[in-house]
Structure formats: structure tokens, C-alpha cells
Amino acid sequence: MKKEDYGKISIEHFARQLHVNVIAETKDFIVSKSPNDLREHAFDLDHPHILDGIAFVFCVKGNAKVRINLTEHHVCQNTVLIAVPNSIVQILEQSDDLKVEFLFFTFDFISNIRLSTQLGYIVKAVEEQACLHLNDDSFGNLLDVHKLIVKQYQKQHVAYREEVIKNLLYALIYQILQLYASSMDITTKAQNRNEDIHMRFMALLFENYRTERSVRFYADKLFLTPKHFAKVIKETSGKPVLEWIDEMVIMAAKALLKSSDMTVGQIAFELEFANASFFGSYFRKRVGMTPLQYREK
């Protein structure tokens, strides 16, 4: 693995491992063939990593304690863990018998699905509740769809194979949305205009925090004036827009500092700061120490 790959988990990096229990035929989608031991993969998840796609992880055995974006989650049998792009993921503890199935895909792979109006709600729901603890029937239903996807991938030179796989993935996504809707009442939240703006902002933030850090950018994307947008976000979430943006950038910076050997200059470039000095000042102002001091802490 190249130096610049550390600190990230992407489909490309997974595909390069050529793991026997993983199907990785496209650049946008991979799936486990059978229960995996995460320690077998070339990612040191004892340190935080940035996720470069959407992940559905199904715990079929064992247990773990996982941190996603600074929030700790307990994972056990019949748990589904969902993570969206740019999430910061770290395994704090895991049992020796931990086994998981998973799907890992990009937004591009599901670009045909009509989720655009719901994407913000999904991101917000996952932010609030990244793990779903299910009964045997609900968990089994999700695994059944996962198995159907694997079976389709194992068929060679079959017409409409990718279309079938995508539609099975769409079905899985909507099953998970149903579970969220019943546990968090997403549809009720959707009726509130300010909540709608907040959730759409969160979706945009996960996709753009590396390159866009201005209130105006997000306000323009939502067709709002910066003043009204900032007012809505503060009233709805209790935090200013810039604080939300800073938190995402700082989480990404901390993950790269702790889980990679990239220099401060390389991290500044990765997060699209003008230079290492500006990044250092930005980090110190918000964390209370320099990037190197944080790395050595």
C-alpha cells in the first residue's frame, strides 16, 4: 500500500488486496462472499480511518466497540452498522470471534436510485444512530438480500447481471430506510422545513467538507441567502454553520495525523489548505495544540 493510501478506506484499496472472501469486480462496489474477520484486511482499524464510500456492515458473530465521528457504538450479533462517505471510523475493541458481512459502494453506483430528496434524512439518521440492533427476522431478511447479491455476482456472462445487482441493492437500501423510519420517525421530521434544510446541509457537508468551507457555498447549494441559511442551522441544531464545518475538517485531520505517516504538509494538501502553515494555524486554533503535538499525544 502506498504511503498516501494510509488513513483511508476506499473500494480501490480493498480491490488491490485481492481478498478471497471479497468480490470486487467494479470500481464502485464490493461485497463480502462469506463472514470476514476484519483483522485479515490490510487496514489497521485500531487507528481512525476516513471512509471513502457507503458501508453496510452486518455483524453475524461476536462483538465490538466502534467509534464513528467521535461517537462510540456497541456492535454485537444482529447489528447493522451504516457509515456514509467521509465518516471517521475506528475499532476500539473487538472480540476474537468477530465476524461480519458487508457491502461497500459509492454514490455513483446508486446514482439511478431516486434518493435525492431523502439523502439528507439518511445522513442525519445515520449521524444520530449509526447502528441498528435488530431481531433475528429483520436481520435475516437483510442477510438474505446480501446473499442474493453474492449469488448474482458469481454468475458469469449472464445478461442484465449488473442491473439485477443494483436493484437488489436498492431493495436493501429501502429495507434499511424502513427500519430507520420505524425507529426514528424520519417521515415526521421531513415535514419540517427547517429540519429539511439542516438535513440537506449535512448531506452536502459530508460530500464537500474537504474543498468547501464557506457558508455561502452551502447556502447557494440550498438556494438560500447566507443569512437565512445560517439562522436556520443555528436554530435547528444549536450550532453555527462554521462550527459544523470545522468539526468535520478537524475530525478528518485527526484521523490522518493518528493513522498515517503523512507529513503535516501532505495532510494540508489532502484537505486542500493553501499551505502547511495555514493548516497548522487552523488546527491549533480549534484543537489547542499543533498538528504534531496532537500526533505525539
Phi, psi and omega in degrees: 000132182288156183306318185286353179278339183298146178088359179233151169236111180232164178297322179301315181294320176299315183298325182291341180286337181053044183289137185296332182263017181231133173263122182222072184270341181236167180279354187243357186204132171225157182212144176285142178272331181205168183307133184252147167264116186298336180292344180283346183267156187275045176232122179276084185283005169292341175249154182294142176230152178266128181274129184256031180187191178259132182237132167247119182241126183249116180276113182261346180197148176082194181206163181202160171246122187237140175252127176235118180050048174076000178253131181273142180227141176264125180249131177217182180304138182075018175263136170251125177252130181240131178226140182256166182306143179074007173292149176259117188240138177211136174267116181276321178212149172208143179285158181295337182261015181298127176225135181225152165253155181204159167233142183220120186210165180262166173298326181300323183295331180250026185297336181278345181284141184274074180246004189302320182282344183256351187302317179299321180292322179297311181300316180295318179297316180294323177300320182279329186210085184284342181242135173247122178262113192248162172280172185302318183294311182296318179294318179298323178298320179293317180295328178298319178292319177303316181295322178296321177297315179299316180299321178295319180295330182281351175276127182260141174055044178252134181298141175064022182299311182295322179297320178296316180299315180297319181291327174294321177295319176302317179299319179296317179300315181290329174298317179293322176299321177301316180296319176295317182299321181286331183267337185234356179056054180299322185296326177294317180298328184295340183282347182266121185298317181294321175297322178300315179297316180299315182292321177294323176299316180299320178297316179295322182296316179300328182275334193235002188297334181294327188247339186235119183232018181255148176298321183299320181303310183289324177297316179298319180297331181261006179058044179234158172286148179305321182296313181292318179302311181299320180296316181296315182295318179295317181290324184281319187255342183084000180231145177291158179305312184296331177290320175300314181297313181301319181299318180293317181295316181294321177298318178295317180297317179298320179298316180291324179292321184274332189248008180222168173253022176296144176287165177300322178297319179293322178292320176302318179293318180301320182266010174059044168274157183299320179197173182296325181296315179295319177298316180300317178296317179300313183294313183296322181298325186263337183253336180090009176205164180285162176305318181293322177296321178294318180299323184274351184295000000 
